[in-house]
Amino acid sequence: MTRPFESPRMLIGVIPVNDLSRAAKSDRDLLIDVLDRVTTSGRYIAGPEVRAFEESFGSYVGVTECVGVGNGTDALTIALLALGIGRGSQVATCANAGFYASSAVLAVGADPVFVDVLGETACMDPRDLESVLSAGVDCVVITHLYGRMADMPQLVELCKRAGVPVIEDCAQAAGASLDGRHAGAWGDIGAFSFFPTKNLGALGDGGALTTASTEMGQRIRRLSQYGWAEKYRCVMPGGRNSRLDEIQAAVLTARLPQLDWSNERRRQIVDRYAKVASEFESSCLLEQRQGDVAHLAVVVTPNRDAVSARLRQLGVGSDVHYPIADHQQPVIRNGNHRGLPETEALTARVLSVPAFPDLTDGEVEIVCEALKGALAFGSAASQQQVDVHSK
Ligand SMILES: Cc1ncc(COP(=O)(O)O)c(C=O)c1O
């Protein structure tokens, strides 16, 4: 028997925030081909598949140098090391992007300095960066969050004027572009993750760094493999073993031609949700602008818990990216020394709903209907709270 709060959809399952098995099913022949080719080649590390992917991804991004590494956090860490960032250095970054950049900063012994974001984009606020730069930092990591390009013309110009290098965190922005220039081609170094849920996803961990500097490319390559200039000749301290493997590289090469198409599909889905959310005054959906790639569909709502619970009742999953701001993480000492009002407001309100490219049109419509119901429910719950407070 159906209990009163359950919709029929709840009984047949919830639309998940992501379902990677769908892409794997549609790519099945492609993937089997890749696995067959690589397993029978006898080369599993640092072979022709990695070289081919580095070449094609570098040219897709629009840079001369691309180096495959083990994952996106390693890409950020190696980028910092390549720029000479280490103990005693200060690195400016945002605090709403899942702690990945902060964990790379801590890993090299440096200290993060947090910059607030713009409420309407969730990306770095140029005015706040300006004040952080004037206090003096050694590097800036700019994250293109949720597939949205940060304001690179302004941010890069500010950093250039201050003589401070820029790392772009492009983990959520493969294929994104601004003014005709791809994410990963704006900063001194671009850092990518190919974690399976990313817009360009592998079948395991993977990452890459991009740069237009031959010298920087060489430093990155050496740092990612023991500090070697050539086999067994170690010329750089701080080297590690972080390599993209042949199977992941071949999977990524096979999937790269689909990236623009699947990004377009993501954008269509997010545009559809944005229309629904715009009907509710207290909530909005972070809209995608031209060139953004809709990695996540993020609703900003003051009543997140109620909206999330209602969505679930209506058969739609949701998640929070991210529930704890970096400066409030236990591992950050003196984390509250600088107020980040926009970051904190977003951290309390963001809610991601399903927007992966393999959703069917029917499911997108179900999410739209559920969003309408849940946001209306959330608004009513807020209103009730206001009424109680005004007693
Ligand atoms: C914005 C951002 N940066 C960095 C990373 C780290 O990537 P990885 O999980 O491959 O280490 C991720 C993803 O997980 C991410 O979303």
The ligand as an SDF file (V2000), in Angstrom:
LIG
                    3D

 16 16  0  0  0  0  0  0  0  0999 V2000
   36.6810   21.7590   -8.7940 C   0  0  0  0  0  0  0  0  0  0  0  0
   37.4700   20.4990   -8.5980 C   0  0  0  0  0  0  0  0  0  0  0  0
   38.8040   20.5780   -8.4970 N   0  0  0  0  0  0  0  0  0  0  0  0
   39.5730   19.4920   -8.3360 C   0  0  0  0  0  0  0  0  0  0  0  0
   39.0120   18.2320   -8.2730 C   0  0  0  0  0  0  0  0  0  0  0  0
   39.9060   17.0690   -7.9710 C   0  0  0  0  0  0  0  0  0  0  0  0
   39.8880   16.0940   -8.9370 O   0  0  0  0  0  0  0  0  0  0  0  0
   40.2260   14.5640   -8.5650 P   0  0  0  0  0  0  0  0  0  0  0  0
   39.0500   14.0170   -7.8530 O   0  0  0  0  0  0  0  0  0  0  0  0
   40.4540   13.9370   -9.9020 O   0  0  0  0  0  0  0  0  0  0  0  0
   41.4520   14.5790   -7.7230 O   0  0  0  0  0  0  0  0  0  0  0  0
   37.6210   18.0970   -8.4280 C   0  0  0  0  0  0  0  0  0  0  0  0
   36.9440   16.8050   -8.4420 C   0  0  0  0  0  0  0  0  0  0  0  0
   36.7610   15.9520   -7.8690 O   0  0  0  0  0  0  0  0  0  0  0  0
   36.8350   19.2630   -8.5820 C   0  0  0  0  0  0  0  0  0  0  0  0
   35.5120   19.1790   -8.7090 O   0  0  0  0  0  0  0  0  0  0  0  0
  1  2  1  0
  2  3  1  0
  2 15  2  0
  3  4  2  0
  4  5  1  0
  5  6  1  0
  5 12  2  0
  6  7  1  0
  7  8  1  0
  8  9  2  0
  8 10  1  0
  8 11  1  0
 12 13  1  0
 12 15  1  0
 13 14  2  0
 15 16  1  0
M  END
$$$$
